[in-house]
Amino acid sequence: MLAVIQATDIIVGLLKEREQTKQNERLREVVSLAKSKLEAELFRDVFLADSLATVITIDPQIAIDNWTSLGKKLMSKSTHVRNVGIAPNDVILLNYPPKGNEKAIGLDFRTVPKQYRTVLKARQLQDVFLSGPLELVQGGMAVIARFPVFNDYPENKDYWGSISVVIDYQSLMRVSGFSALSNAPIAIRGVDAEGDNGEVFFGDKQIFQNADFTTSINIPNGEWVVGAQFDRGVPLNLSRQLLALRIGLISLGLLIFAAVFALWRSYRVVRRFAHEDELTGLYNRRYTMNHLNQLTADSYKRQSFAVLNIDLNGFKAVNDTYGHEAGDQLLKLVANEILNGVRMTDVVARVGGDEFIVIMHRVKHEDSAQRLADCLRQKIEHRVLHWGTATIQPSLSIGVAVFNASEHTVKDVLIRADEAMYRDKAQQRTS
């Protein structure tokens, strides 16, 4: 009888935990949905602004002569952009819309150190840099996308000036759903794209001291970090139901306990391994294949993309020589370096023991994909893993294949990437 009572106590405790887990999962799902919406909204406006930067890079004078039409077109297509300005030699020349932004004309960023720091950051990156969120002089909060413009792209040594795109922070947070979570135990940090090192700009900063989970919001060339705390309380009506259940479970005994525990365990395992590789945190094979099928579906208009099949050379020797723990650390190092070496919009997955796949969106030509693969290889193979007194240097074989909707299926492009990887491996052995 004592064993049955103890088992009943365990079951009731598990059901309480399950309810809390459901509440926590709901919070995770709400945060994940808001995070995804925010990334999508932000990147959409940034990509539109990047198109404007491309136009200016091609011919700055034509862009200046047609500034009103260019600014109007950008504003009509964007959702959250408040205004956009161009600054040859980092002195603001034009703003759109001009109304309400007249005082900014002639502003030399070099006289405003806080702003000039972010302009310099974009110039150093040779890419867009996201400043803020910050308070605007004219009222409200915004994030500012800084785009450097060079006269000699892609060498990027002859600096022309910059483009500043002001994105409405309140609008961005409202549409993404974060504004509706202002009373929830959620906070966001990472001013000026500094991630964990940045200031808190949403919610209570104390949340990060005891956060139950954190997740990163990917923004151009940086990140924001979301922290959240779980609600550990159990509703009163649920407590009463659990009391009644306790009485019933005493008579049912261990059979009910085993069934509920098995269901609970199955639920946890399925949730954990649905789309994520446990060791590296990358996407797994299931997610990768689903994503590839979506890219080639008619509803997605069969987009062009490249596949990089990456294999870690000599991985078995690392395991045999230094042990599986060293092999796991090497896999994590390579996974992190791949993530850091590709674009924010690319998908990185671990699909086998020492095999990775990168899906590079909007890549149409194999030579472009090969250049990116070569850069990635060079970056990773210059990293080392220090394991005790040993130094382990990763070596990669990379196969590249570009999907062409008129010629190939997903299976074809994966086979070609795999064959290219083995050719690369064989070439390395003979060189």
Secondary structure, 3 states (H helix, E strand, C coil): CHHHHHHHHHHHHHHHHHHHHHHHHHHHHHHHHHHHHHHHHHHHHHHHHHHHHHHHHHCHHHHHHCHHHHHHHHHHHCCCEEEEEEEECCECCEEECCCCCHHHCCCEHHHCHHHHHHHHHHHHHCCCEEEEEEECCCCCEEEEEEEEEECCCCCCCCEEEEEEEEEEHHHHHHHHCCHHHCCCCEEEECHHHEHHHCCEEECCHHHHHHCCEEEEEEECCEEEEEEECCCCCCCHHHHHHHHHHHHHHHHHCHHHHHHHHHHHHHHHHHHHHCCECCCCCCECHHHHHHHHHHHCCHHHCCCCEEEEEEEECCHHHHHHHHCHHHHHHHHHHHHHHHHHHCCCCCEEEECCCCEEEEEEECCCCHHHHHHHHHHHHHHHHCCCEEECCEEECCCEEEEEEEECCCCCCHHHHHHHHHHHHHHHHHHHHHC
